[in-house]
Amino acid sequence: MVVTDLFLGEIATELLKQLLAISKKASLCKSSAESLMAGINELIPMIQEIKLSGVELPSNRQFQLDHLSRTLHEGLELSKKVLKSNRWNVYKNLQLARKMEKMEKKIYMFINGPLQVHLLADVHHMRFETTERFDKLEWSAKKLEESIGNLKIGVGGGGGGGGGWIEEAVKRLEEEEMKWEGSFGNNFYSGLGIEEGKRKVKEMVIERENLNVVGICGIGGSGKTTLANEICIDDQVRCHFENRILFLTVSQSPNVENLKAKIWGFITGNDGMGGMGYDLVPKWNLQFEWRIGAPMLIVLDDVWSLPVLEQLVFKVAGCKTLVVSRFKFQKVCNATYNVELLRREEAISLFCHSAFGKTSIPPAADSNLVKQIVDECKGLPLALKVIGASLRDQPEMYWESARKRLSRGEPICESHESKLLDRMAISTQFLSKNVRECFLDLGSFPEDKKIPLDVLINMWVEIHDIDPEEAFAILVELSDKNLLTLVKDARAGDLYSSYYEICIMQHDVLRDLAIHLSSCGDINERKRLLMPRREAQLPKEWERNADRPFNAQIVSIHTGEMKEMDWFRMDFPKAEVLILNFSANDFFLPPFIDDMPKLRALVMINYSTTNATIGNFSIFSSLANLRSLWLEKVSIVRLSESTVPLKKLRKISLILCKINKSLDESVIDLSHIFPSLSELTIDHCEDLIQLPSSICRIHSLQSLSITNCHNLEKLPPNLGNLKSLQILRLYACPTLKMLPPCVCDLIWLKFLDISQCVNLKGLPEWIGKLSRLEKIDMRECSLVKLPNSVASLESLRKVICEEDVSWLWKEMKKVNLDVQVAEKCYSLDWLDDY
């Protein structure tokens, strides 16, 4: 090529060196020389690209580049004259300065004129060639389909020897189509559920000047990068930033110095310096105030690490940074938009585009089957595209098999596993070992169900040897990385939050990922033995391998009604957690609980509309190491004095249970059966009328929560014997009319919750004796006065109450007391779970 012959790249480099010397020697030419250097810097990448491309240029372009090369030669000669000029010869230097200015204008005329036209022509050529190639690809696919139909050769690699090459050819064609869609098909995807997100991000980027760093956050495959690209090509955004937009992909293993140099060059206008820009980046921390002219936008896509991000954010007035990541970087980002998943209609349209090449369900397709598979994708764009492409041109029987496998959390084919699950698994590779294990534990719970906070915390405390505070911190970390969602109500977030205030939800694709990663290897050696969905009986695979011990630490079962004969013997020598999810009126506890000598946590959750009667309850006598027990929507069997004490049991939670007088002190002494109990929770138990006084003999009890028990009339008169009690919750017990005076003897009490006890008339007269009481929650209580002794509550720091009661507390003028007026919050969301 002509450009190669003239060695434009070498000329430009030598000219740059000369100009650096000129800018120091001839002060009058400095501004023109520096401007000329900037122009050459912009030309260097273009010249290098042309030299290395190997593409023969049209004659008109060669002529223009010849002219440019002559201009550069003239510039080189001019720079030499300036270098030789005596610095005191002002007249000559002025003449040279004028020539330098003319040279600068020539170069900039080329950059802003012919070069722009060249770029536009290249874009049109590329679009035409891409369309032409894809048309050929489509034609080839159709011809291949016709050949397959004519030859009647199967593509499944069965008994016929000729099917393999056809399968590979179809696979290659599908991969090419997926690549084309990813690169050029965004116009279709951008109309699906992206406009609202685009509007919100544009508002943060353009209208809110106080936001210097804005985030786009979402789980893998949710369309974060697509949204960021739409922002970058939006006319309003480009106009606002005057086309000064830099898009960089950071990735998991970034070259931070290279990225910093590119950003610094972009900010200072020296973005063509390439590798030479490293030395120009300041070595100090780049979080300083600096002003630029026109506003600019820097997009950092695929960010994985907070330390990396902190190095790439430049605190420059007028410069905004848009961070695209699976994680929430709240320390750096002033505001974050969480990408929303597709609505059902949008999901169907995207799925049909991948599966049928259409935007709606074809008449020949099974509409119900298509919708069921779409529903399994839960609105995740990546899942819809990958699964749709995997099912394209497959027979209906294959589709039905895929639906069943998806419902069990299994990959439907190799491409589904590699393109979707393996890509999603990247999110877990950067987790610490403990956090990753906790993520995998989430596959133990049914899909589309809220996981109570206490269930998860209790489980992690027992099997991962961590304390509750660390377990909660792991939950927050997983939430920040978009691997789960923390669902809170208005009461959540305080030190004494309880399970009904915070619960966990997880996207089904993430749950499938956890199950997929937990289901590798020999079934008898897996750390987690899981049933992904409800089945009428235990998996046949379990029965086939029951002749050997199962070494699982967590066992999760999901069935309907189970009788004694429905179980088979299994040996679990290492099991520490057993989760029984079921939907039944009668449920017989599995006999193999006898073969779980290390069992620490037992969770039983009934998803039926009525309480289940539990059979084989006597098996609890064999659970010598049990520490945590969660029973939900079951009928409690009446215990007897002959029941073997569970000496290690620390926590009991009875949720939506029928008590059936099983706690009656005339029948059983609870302090004998549960001598080490530290936490007791009874919630939504409608037949609980009176709390048995034998509870007050459990001297180890630290937390007592009686909540949403609408028929509870009174507390035992010896409640004050619970000398270790720190938390007393009596939330939403509307029939309760008074607190016994002995409450004032709870010397270690730190938190008292009497909210929504609407008939409670007042606080005990000597409540001031509770010297360690830190917080009182008394919202929606009809108290008209406070006892005088409240002034003696020396540790009290926070009171939550109604507005008409708040003034009673404020009149005390107690130092460091935060009186918070409760906001009205009415929600029946909890009914969705029952």
Buried (B, 14 or more C-beta within 10 A) or exposed (E): BBBEEBBBBEBBBBBBEBBEEBBEBBEBBBBBBBBBBBBBBBBBBBBBEBBEEEEEBEEEBBEBBBEBBEBBBBBBEBBEEBEEBEEEEEEBBEEBBEBBBEBBEBBBEBBEEBBEEBEEEEEEEEEEEEEEEBEEBBEEBEEBEEEBEEEEBBBEEEEEEEBEEBBEBBEEBBEBBBEBBEEBBBEEBBEBBBEEBBEBBBBBBBEEEEBBBBBBBBBBBBBBBBBBBBBBEBEEBBEBBEEBBBBBEBEEEBEEEBBBBBBBBBBBEBBBBBEBBBEEBEEEEBEEEBEBEEBBBBBBBBBBBEEBBBBBBBBBEBBBBBBBBBBBBEEBBBBBBBBBBBEEEBBBBBBBBBBBEEBBBEEEBEEEBBBBBBBBBBBBBBBBBBBBBBBBEBEEEBBBBBBEBBBBBBBBBEBBBEBBBEBBBEBBEBBEEBBBBBBBBBBBBBBEBBBBBBBBBBBBBBBBEBEEEBBBEBBEBBBBBBBBBBBEBEBBEEEBBBBBBBBBEBBBBBBBBBBBBBBEEEBBEBBBBBBBBBBEEBBEEBEEBBEEBBBBBBBBBBBBBBEEEBBEEBBBEBBBBBBBBBBBBEBBBBBBBBBBEEBBBBBBBBBBEEBBBBBBBBBBEBBBBBBBBBBBBBBBBBBEEEBEBBEBBBBBBBBBBBBEBBBBBEBBBBBBBBBBBBBBBBBBBBEBBBBBBBBBBBBBBBBBBBBBBEBBBBBBEBBBBBEBBBBBBBBBBBBBEBBBBBBBBBBBBBBBBBBBBEEBEBBBEBBBBBEBBBBBBBBBBEBEEBBEBBEBBEEBEBBBBBEEBBEBBEEBEBEEBEBEEBEEEEEEEBEEBE
